[in-house]
Amino acid sequence: MVAALNFGLRAYREPVEELPHRYLPALRRVKAAIEEILP
């Protein structure tokens, strides 16, 4: 869980386009969850 959050936070700060395409659907869900937690 913590590793997933750390990955999500790192991805949140980096341009999504630079990450492998297979991660995009999961990252969109992670970003949405992070945006609900953070102001």
C-alpha positions as CSV (number, residue, x, y, z in Angstrom):
1,M,0.0,0.0,0.0
2,V,2.7,2.4,0.9
3,A,4.8,1.5,-2.1
4,A,1.7,2.0,-4.3
5,L,1.2,5.5,-2.8
6,N,4.8,6.4,-3.2
7,F,4.6,5.3,-6.8
8,G,1.4,7.3,-7.3
9,L,2.9,10.4,-5.7
10,R,6.0,10.1,-7.9
11,A,3.8,9.6,-11.0
12,Y,1.6,12.5,-9.8
13,R,4.6,14.8,-10.1
14,E,5.9,13.5,-13.4
15,P,4.3,13.9,-16.8
16,V,2.1,10.8,-17.5
17,E,3.3,10.7,-21.1
18,E,6.8,9.7,-20.0
19,L,5.6,6.5,-18.3
20,P,4.9,3.2,-20.1
21,H,1.5,3.2,-21.7
22,R,0.4,0.1,-19.8
23,Y,0.4,2.1,-16.6
24,L,-1.9,4.8,-17.7
25,P,-5.2,3.4,-16.7
26,A,-3.9,2.5,-13.2
27,L,-2.2,5.9,-12.9
28,R,-5.4,7.8,-13.8
29,R,-7.2,5.9,-10.9
30,V,-4.2,6.7,-8.5
31,K,-4.2,10.3,-9.5
32,A,-8.0,10.6,-9.0
33,A,-7.6,9.1,-5.5
34,I,-4.7,11.4,-4.6
35,E,-6.7,14.4,-5.8
36,E,-9.4,13.4,-3.4
37,I,-7.0,13.1,-0.5
38,L,-4.9,16.2,-1.2
39,P,-6.4,19.7,-1.4
